[in-house]
Amino acid sequence: MHPTVYRVLTVLCALVAGVPIGTNLGLVLVLWMLLTGRLLTTRGAVIPGLSALGLSPTVVRRSWAALGQGAWTADQVLANWQGWVVQEGAWQPHVVGGYSPVAGDTTGFWRPHLQGCSTQHYSAAAGKALPAIPLGLLARVGSAHGQRLGVPLALVRAPAGDPSPRAHDRALVQQAVAVLTPADALVVDRAFGVALLQEANVPAWAARLPKHFTARRATPPPYRGRGRPPTRGALVRPLARRRQEQLLAATPPDTVTCWEEDGRVLRAEQWVDLVLPDAAPGAARFQVVAVHDPRYRTPLLVATPLPLAPQQVRELYRDRWPVEQLPLAAKQLLGAARQFVSAPETCQRLPELALVAGAVLSYLAATQEAVPTGFWDRLPRRTPGRLRRLLADAPFPWDYPWPPHLRPKAAVTAHLPKGWFGQRRPKAPPVAAVPAAQAAEATTHVAA
């Protein structure tokens, strides 16, 4: 057996620390099924994926029950994963201008045929929102062996009372406020907006802005002696644009900074002491930086309240991209883009475990020696796809020395109904008893 197989199983056993006996073993088997890419071959079916591991029907049923009905939470698994990463010491967080970037984003697992799905997520391919199971993701960004990786801090579900995308973004930002430390900075894309970050009182943040973004000076211009004194600052438009054949010119920047990087000359335009156009007096201020890179047609527009140089603002926002790798590994590499589950709790837990598995696969691939796919792979790299192929070709390590707390629960279940008959369905409400005198009176009345 390849040593990497035993290392992966050791990590999975550490992830389920604190989970009740029996449920922890079932979660290990589900995670192993995800890491080996069984959902790719079964097209998102969990029970056939567990059976493909060579498990007995009894073990498959117990693992399936642990996934949907077990006493565990995603926060518990993520806390164990963070402790494992910190303990190994191979991954180190990034620091830009004294702040550690924490990337935030939302992703959706498409469920177009799921009945009663009240949540949606925008699909760029379809050009509209489609039924999906959305999840908010917060990840601390760092590097391990030269690769930028995100370590998940929290997974946020859509609010049950208001499943709209805006309410989900608000819940994600509120969770970020709860988990951020004074040395962290939240980095998000243009979907969140400056108003939402200021409303949630995020202390440190950096957000990308749309091309048509406008702001105002925090200080009103001086009174000219005639008319009403100005109460709001002048309008600031960082980028020029056209509106109905009319050219709206850009506001001249306060400062311009140029530097050279890899043979290219980058230019950054900066506007400071800005507030939102409809902000009240005394609102929080921020700065806007537009970075012009000759490789791209559109400049990068970022807003932040932090007193950082334009180069640091650009580096801080570039550390947001590792949060995109986790859903990519979970959906495309592990096959979790398709999911054939319908129980409400299982519909939420399977995407959560898939994102955890994607983070584990990316980290383990970056912190071990590259494994070639075959004899033709002469220059292998530390990629999660190569690690997944290695695990898929390896048999399940039954000879692994399991920890004492990982074992089947010694519970008598032979007398319980199985399959469809064993589903926990709500009982019908009892019919109210009718007194005999009233029943006789009703029968006489009907007969008359």
C-alpha positions in Angstrom: 0.0 0.0 0.0 1.3 3.5 -0.9 2.3 5.5 2.3 0.1 8.4 1.0 -3.0 6.2 1.5 -2.3 5.8 5.2 -1.5 9.5 5.6 -4.9 10.4 4.1 -6.7 8.0 6.4 -4.9 9.4 9.4 -6.1 12.9 8.5 -9.7 11.7 8.1 -9.6 10.1 11.5 -8.4 13.4 13.0 -11.3 15.3 11.3 -13.9 13.3 13.1 -12.5 13.7 16.6 -15.2 14.4 19.1 -18.0 12.8 16.9 -20.0 10.0 18.6 -18.9 6.4 18.2 -20.3 4.8 15.1 -21.0 8.1 13.4 -17.3 9.0 13.2 -16.6 5.8 11.4 -19.4 6.4 9.0 -18.1 9.9 8.3 -14.6 8.6 7.6 -16.0 6.2 5.0 -18.1 9.0 3.4 -15.0 11.3 3.2 -13.0 8.5 1.7 -15.7 8.0 -0.9 -15.5 11.7 -1.7 -11.7 11.8 -1.9 -11.5 8.9 -4.2 -13.9 10.5 -6.7 -16.6 7.8 -6.5 -19.2 10.4 -7.2 -17.7 10.9 -10.7 -18.5 7.3 -11.6 -21.9 7.1 -9.8 -22.9 10.6 -11.2 -23.6 11.9 -7.7 -25.3 8.9 -6.1 -23.9 8.4 -2.6 -25.1 4.9 -1.8 -23.7 3.4 -5.0 -20.5 5.3 -4.3 -20.2 3.7 -0.9 -20.9 0.3 -2.3 -18.1 0.8 -4.9 -15.7 0.9 -2.0 -16.5 -2.8 -1.3 -18.5 -2.2 1.9 -21.2 -4.5 3.0 -24.8 -3.4 2.8 -25.0 -2.9 6.6 -22.0 -0.6 6.6 -23.3 1.3 3.6 -26.6 1.9 5.4 -24.9 3.1 8.6 -22.6 5.4 6.7 -25.6 6.9 4.9 -27.3 7.4 8.2 -24.2 9.1 9.6 -24.2 11.5 6.8 -27.8 12.7 7.1 -28.8 11.9 10.7 -25.5 11.8 12.6 -24.8 14.1 15.6 -22.1 16.3 14.0 -21.7 19.7 12.4 -19.6 21.2 9.8 -18.1 23.7 12.3 -16.8 20.8 14.4 -15.1 19.2 11.4 -13.6 22.5 10.3 -12.2 23.1 13.8 -10.5 19.8 13.7 -9.1 20.5 10.2 -7.7 23.9 11.3 -6.0 22.3 14.3 -4.4 19.7 12.0 -3.1 22.3 9.6 -1.6 24.4 12.3 -0.1 21.4 14.1 1.8 20.3 10.9 3.2 23.7 10.3 3.7 23.3 6.5 1.0 25.9 5.8 1.7 29.5 6.8 -0.8 32.4 6.5 -0.1 35.4 4.3 0.4 38.8 5.8 -0.1 42.0 3.6 0.6 45.3 5.3 0.1 43.8 8.7 -3.2 42.1 7.8 -3.9 38.4 7.2 -6.4 38.0 4.3 -9.6 36.0 4.9 -11.4 35.4 1.6 -15.2 35.2 1.5 -17.4 33.9 -1.3 -20.6 32.0 -2.0 -21.0 29.0 -4.2 -23.9 26.9 -5.3 -24.5 23.2 -5.9 -27.1 23.1 -8.7 -30.2 21.1 -8.0 -32.6 21.9 -10.9 -34.8 18.8 -10.3 -35.0 19.0 -6.5 -38.6 19.4 -5.4 -39.3 22.2 -3.0 -35.9 23.9 -3.4 -36.4 27.5 -2.1 -32.8 28.6 -2.7 -31.2 29.8 -5.9 -27.7 30.7 -7.1 -26.7 32.7 -10.2 -25.4 30.7 -13.1 -23.2 32.6 -15.6 -23.8 30.0 -18.2 -27.6 30.3 -18.0 -27.6 34.0 -17.4 -30.0 33.7 -14.5 -30.5 32.2 -11.0 -31.2 28.5 -10.9 -32.3 26.2 -8.1 -29.3 25.3 -6.0 -28.0 24.7 -2.5 -25.9 27.8 -1.8 -23.1 27.8 0.8 -21.1 30.7 2.0 -17.4 30.1 2.5 -14.7 31.8 4.6 -11.1 30.7 4.2 -7.9 32.0 5.6 -5.3 32.3 2.8 -1.7 31.1 3.1 0.9 29.1 1.3 2.4 25.6 1.6 5.4 24.6 -0.5 4.9 27.5 -2.9 1.2 27.0 -3.5 -1.5 29.4 -2.3 -4.1 27.5 -0.3 -7.2 28.5 1.6 -8.0 26.9 5.0 -11.8 27.0 5.5 -12.9 28.8 8.7 -16.7 28.6 8.3 -19.4 27.3 6.1 -22.6 29.4 6.1 -26.0 28.1 5.0 -28.7 30.3 3.5 -31.0 31.7 6.2 -34.2 29.6 6.5 -36.4 32.7 7.0 -35.1 34.6 4.0 -33.3 32.4 1.4 -32.6 35.3 -1.0 -29.0 35.7 -2.2 -28.7 39.2 -0.5 -29.7 37.7 2.8 -27.2 34.9 2.4 -24.4 37.5 1.7 -25.5 39.4 4.8 -25.3 36.2 6.9 -21.9 35.4 5.5 -20.6 38.9 6.4 -22.0 38.7 9.9 -20.3 35.3 10.4 -17.1 36.9 9.2 -17.3 39.6 11.8 -17.7 36.8 14.4 -14.6 34.8 13.3 -12.2 37.6 12.3 -9.4 38.6 14.6 -8.0 42.2 14.8 -5.2 41.2 12.4 -7.5 39.8 9.7 -9.0 41.5 6.7 -12.0 40.3 4.9 -11.6 40.1 1.1 -14.7 39.8 -1.1 -15.7 40.3 -4.7 -18.0 42.9 -6.2 -21.2 41.0 -5.4 -21.1 42.1 -1.7 -20.7 45.8 -2.0 -19.3 48.5 0.2 -22.7 49.3 1.8 -23.1 45.7 3.1 -19.6 45.7 4.7 -20.2 49.0 6.4 -23.6 48.0 7.6 -22.1 44.9 9.3 -19.3 47.0 10.9 -16.5 44.9 9.4 -13.4 46.4 10.9 -11.0 45.6 8.0 -12.0 44.7 4.5 -11.1 45.0 0.8 -13.8 44.6 -1.9 -13.8 44.7 -5.6 -16.0 47.3 -7.2 -18.1 47.4 -10.4 -16.9 49.5 -13.3 -19.7 52.0 -12.8 -19.0 52.6 -9.1 -19.3 56.2 -7.8 -18.6 57.8 -4.5 -18.4 61.2 -2.9 -15.8 63.2 -1.1 -16.2 63.0 2.7 -15.7 66.7 3.1 -18.1 69.2 1.3 -16.6 71.9 -0.8 -16.1 75.3 0.7 -19.1 77.7 0.7 -18.9 80.1 -2.3 -21.0 82.9 -0.7 -24.2 82.4 -2.7 -27.1 80.0 -2.3 -27.4 77.1 0.0 -24.1 75.8 1.6 -23.1 72.4 0.3 -23.8 69.4 2.6 -22.3 66.7 0.5 -18.9 66.2 -1.1 -18.2 66.2 -4.8 -19.0 63.1 -6.9 -16.1 60.9 -7.7 -16.2 58.5 -10.7 -13.0 56.4 -10.8 -13.6 55.0 -14.3 -15.1 56.7 -17.3 -18.1 55.1 -19.0 -20.8 55.8 -21.6 -24.4 56.1 -20.8 -26.9 56.6 -23.7 -24.2 57.9 -26.1 -23.0 60.3 -23.5 -19.4 60.0 -22.2 -19.1 60.3 -18.4 -15.6 61.4 -17.7 -13.5 59.9 -14.9 -12.5 62.0 -11.9 -8.8 62.9 -11.8 -7.0 60.7 -9.2 -5.5 62.2 -6.0 -2.2 60.3 -6.5 -0.7 58.1 -9.2 1.8 55.3 -8.5 3.8 53.3 -11.0 6.0 50.3 -10.5 7.5 47.5 -12.6 6.7 43.8 -12.2 7.9 41.0 -14.4 8.9 43.4 -17.1 5.5 45.2 -17.1 4.8 48.7 -15.9 1.7 48.8 -13.7 -0.1 52.1 -12.9 -2.3 52.7 -9.9 -4.7 55.6 -9.4 -5.8 56.4 -5.9 -8.8 58.4 -4.4 -8.8 58.9 -0.6 -11.4 60.1 1.9 -14.4 58.8 0.2 -17.9 57.9 1.3 -20.9 56.3 -0.4 -23.0 58.7 -2.5 -26.0 58.5 -0.2 -24.0 58.3 3.1 -25.0 60.4 6.1 -22.6 63.0 7.6 -19.9 61.3 9.6 -20.1 58.0 7.7 -17.1 55.7 7.5 -14.5 56.6 5.0 -12.5 54.5 2.5 -10.2 54.7 -0.4 -10.5 53.5 -4.0 -7.6 52.1 -6.0 -7.7 51.4 -9.8 -4.8 49.2 -10.9 -4.1 49.3 -14.7 -2.3 46.2 -15.9 -1.3 45.9 -19.6 -2.4 42.3 -19.6 -6.0 43.2 -19.0 -8.4 45.6 -20.8 -10.3 46.6 -17.6 -8.5 47.9 -14.6 -8.9 46.3 -11.2 -11.0 48.6 -9.0 -10.8 47.9 -5.2 -12.1 49.8 -2.2 -10.7 49.4 1.3 -10.7 51.5 4.6 -7.2 50.3 5.4 -4.2 52.7 5.1 -2.4 50.6 2.5 -0.3 51.5 -0.5 -1.7 50.7 -3.9 0.7 47.7 -4.3 -0.5 46.3 -1.0 -4.1 46.7 -1.9 -3.6 44.8 -5.1 -1.7 42.0 -3.3 -4.4 41.8 -0.7 -7.2 41.4 -3.2 -5.2 38.8 -5.3 -5.2 36.6 -2.2 -8.9 36.2 -2.6 -8.5 33.7 -5.5 -7.7 30.6 -3.4 -11.3 30.6 -2.1 -12.3 29.8 -5.7 -10.2 26.6 -5.7 -12.1 24.8 -3.0 -15.5 24.7 -4.8 -13.6 23.8 -8.0 -11.9 20.8 -6.4 -15.1 19.7 -4.7 -17.3 19.9 -7.8 -15.1 19.1 -10.7 -12.3 16.9 -9.3 -14.5 15.0 -6.8 -17.7 14.9 -8.7 -19.9 16.7 -6.2 -21.4 19.0 -8.8 -24.1 16.2 -9.2 -25.9 15.2 -6.1 -28.8 12.8 -5.9 -30.0 13.3 -2.3 -33.4 14.7 -1.3 -33.6 14.8 2.5 -33.4 18.4 3.6 -30.5 18.0 6.0 -28.6 15.7 3.7 -28.9 18.3 0.9 -27.0 20.7 3.1 -24.5 18.3 4.7 -23.2 16.7 1.5 -22.1 20.0 -0.1 -20.4 20.9 3.2 -18.5 17.6 3.4 -17.6 18.0 -0.3 -16.0 21.4 0.3 -14.1 20.0 3.3 -12.9 17.1 1.1 -11.8 19.6 -1.6 -9.8 21.5 1.0 -8.2 18.3 2.4 -7.3 17.0 -1.1 -5.7 20.4 -2.1 -3.7 20.6 1.1 -2.5 17.0 1.1 -1.5 17.2 -2.6 0.6 20.4 -1.9 2.3 19.0 1.2 3.6 15.7 -0.1 5.8 14.5 -2.9 4.3 14.6 -6.3 2.9 11.3 -7.4 3.1 10.6 -11.2 0.0 9.3 -12.9 1.9 6.9 -15.0 5.2 6.3 -16.8 4.4 9.1 -19.2 4.2 11.6 -16.4 7.9 12.5 -16.3 7.5 15.9 -14.5 4.7 15.4 -12.0 3.4 18.3 -10.0 1.7 18.5 -6.6 -1.8 18.7 -7.9 -5.0 17.4 -6.3 -6.0 15.6 -9.5 -2.9 13.3 -9.3 -3.6 12.6 -5.7 -7.2 11.7 -6.4 -6.2 9.3 -9.1 -3.8 7.6 -6.7 -6.5 7.2 -4.1 -9.0 6.0 -6.7 -6.7 3.2 -7.8 -5.8 2.1 -4.3 -8.0 -0.5 -2.5 -9.5 0.5 0.8 -6.9 0.0 3.5 -8.6 -2.5 5.8 -5.3 -3.2 7.5 -5.0 0.3 8.8 -4.6 0.5 12.7 -7.8 2.2 13.6 -7.9 4.4 16.7 -9.9 2.9 19.6 -12.7 5.5 19.3 -13.3 4.6 15.6 -15.4 1.5 15.6 -18.9 0.3 14.8 -21.4 1.2 17.5 -22.3 -2.0 19.4 -26.1 -1.4 19.2 -28.7 -4.1 18.5 -30.5 -3.2 15.3 -31.6 -6.6 13.9 -35.1 -6.1 15.2 -35.5 -2.7 13.5 -37.2 -2.3 10.1 -34.9 -1.7 7.2 -35.1 0.2 3.9 -38.3 2.1 3.2 -40.0 0.7 6.3 -37.3 2.1 8.5 -37.8 5.8 7.5 -38.8 8.1 10.2 -42.0 9.7 9.1 -44.2 11.9 11.2 -47.2 10.0 12.5 -50.7 11.1 11.5 -52.5 13.2 14.2 -54.9 11.0 16.2 -58.6 11.4 15.3 -60.6 13.0 18.1 -62.9 10.5 19.8 -66.6 11.3 19.4 -69.0 10.4 22.2 -71.5 7.7 21.4 -74.5 9.9 22.1 -73.3 12.5 19.6 -72.6 9.9 17.0 -76.1 8.4 17.4 -77.7 11.9 17.2 -75.7 12.6 14.0 -76.8 9.3 12.4 -80.4 10.0 13.2 -80.2 13.5 11.7 -78.6 12.2 8.5 -81.3 9.5 8.2 -84.1 12.1 8.7 
